């Protein structure tokens, strides 16, 4: 292309959002000339390549906006042999994301180190790859954020941050005990759970606190009863009663250096 034609072509690509065509048009034209394909096939390949690149950018954006911590947890890396009591078929069925499409939730209950967070983050990552709007947070981080919103009078927009996503992951309830203004924070947790419940939006929730101890942990029996009612309703409840993987890895490390 001549310089002026090149500039116009680039400008048009940017206007239309054709980023791949803008960057790769020279190689695309060269390939088309070499393969001697017809105009119809040429146009189809351009559109398909542009679509593929747009999907890839969308997935990267969803993953970035999800706030999933690094390194990303993958389902293929989970050691099901280490937790024989966990039904692998159930987890693989959940990985098809039918629970998201059917507006159902997942509750993982188990001791620290049993793989609750790995599984929840893996499922969230898969949802991002399918271009669902996902948000990951720990329970304590979310409550601290909402509590700050109460003091700064910015509660509503902060609350919407957790209500809007198509899938919300609330990880590690029970990891940090709620020490200050416990009842208020339990009420804030209820606000998130209740609004998502009323809008039929799925949730993944992980905790090491068994149901009878939730009221003691959250410190507000009334809000806790309402929270439990909404989380347990329409939820797949998965209890992981196996050993701690982190403890196992630590023991292996100790053995390595004690030999």
Residue pairs with C-beta under 8 A, 6 or more apart in sequence:
1 9
9 22
9 25
10 22
13 19
13 21
13 22
13 25
14 22
17 54
18 50
19 50
19 53
19 54
19 57
20 49
20 50
20 52
20 53
20 54
21 28
21 46
21 49
21 50
24 49
28 45
28 46
28 49
32 42
32 45
37 45
55 131
58 131
59 128
59 129
59 131
62 128
62 129
62 131
62 132
62 133
62 134
63 72
63 125
63 128
63 129
65 133
65 134
65 135
66 124
66 125
66 128
66 134
66 135
66 136
67 135
67 136
67 137
68 121
68 124
68 125
68 128
68 134
68 136
69 121
69 136
72 121
72 125
73 117
73 118
73 119
73 121
73 122
73 125
74 122
74 125
75 91
75 92
75 95
75 119
75 122
75 123
75 126
77 118
77 122
78 91
78 115
78 118
78 119
78 122
79 115
79 245
80 86
80 88
80 91
82 115
82 242
82 243
82 245
82 248
83 114
83 115
83 240
83 242
83 243
83 245
84 242
85 240
85 241
85 242
86 115
86 238
86 240
86 242
90 236
90 238
91 119
91 238
94 106
94 123
94 236
95 122
95 123
95 126
97 123
97 126
97 127
97 130
97 132
98 104
99 105
99 106
99 202
99 236
100 127
100 132
100 166
100 167
100 202
103 200
103 201
103 202
103 234
104 202
104 234
104 235
104 236
105 202
105 203
105 204
105 205
105 231
105 234
105 235
105 236
106 120
106 123
106 202
106 203
106 204
106 205
106 235
106 236
106 238
107 205
107 206
107 207
107 231
107 232
107 235
107 236
107 237
107 238
108 116
108 119
108 120
108 204
108 205
108 206
108 207
108 238
108 240
109 116
109 206
109 207
109 208
109 209
109 210
109 211
109 237
109 238
109 239
109 240
110 116
110 208
110 239
110 240
110 241
110 242
111 208
111 240
111 241
111 244
112 175
112 208
112 244
112 246
113 243
113 244
113 245
113 246
113 247
114 240
114 241
114 242
114 243
114 244
114 245
115 240
115 242
115 245
116 171
116 206
116 207
116 208
116 240
117 171
117 172
117 206
119 238
120 169
120 171
120 204
120 206
121 136
121 169
121 171
123 204
124 134
124 136
124 167
124 169
124 204
127 134
127 166
127 167
128 134
132 166
132 167
133 164
133 165
133 166
133 167
134 165
134 166
134 167
134 168
134 169
135 161
135 162
135 165
135 167
135 168
135 169
136 169
136 171
137 145
137 162
137 168
137 169
137 170
137 171
138 170
138 171
138 172
138 175
138 176
139 170
139 171
139 172
139 173
139 174
139 175
139 176
139 189
139 207
140 172
140 175
140 176
140 178
142 162
142 170
142 189
142 192
143 178
143 185
143 188
143 189
145 158
145 161
146 155
146 158
146 159
146 162
146 185
146 188
146 191
146 192
147 181
147 184
147 185
147 188
148 154
148 158
149 155
149 156
149 157
149 158
149 159
150 184
150 188
159 191
159 192
159 195
162 168
162 192
162 196
163 192
163 195
163 196
163 199
163 201
165 201
166 201
166 202
167 201
167 202
167 203
167 204
168 192
168 196
168 201
168 202
168 203
168 204
169 203
169 204
169 205
169 206
170 192
170 203
170 204
170 205
170 206
171 206
172 206
172 207
172 208
173 205
173 206
173 207
173 208
173 209
173 217
174 207
174 208
174 209
174 217
175 208
177 217
178 185
178 186
178 217
178 218
178 219
182 218
182 219
182 220
183 219
183 220
183 223
185 218
186 218
186 219
186 220
186 223
186 224
186 227
187 220
187 223
189 218
189 223
189 227
190 223
190 226
190 227
193 203
193 226
193 227
193 230
193 231
194 226
194 230
196 202
196 203
197 230
197 233
203 231
203 235
205 231
205 235
209 217
211 228
211 232
214 224
214 227
214 228
215 221
215 224
215 225
218 224
218 227
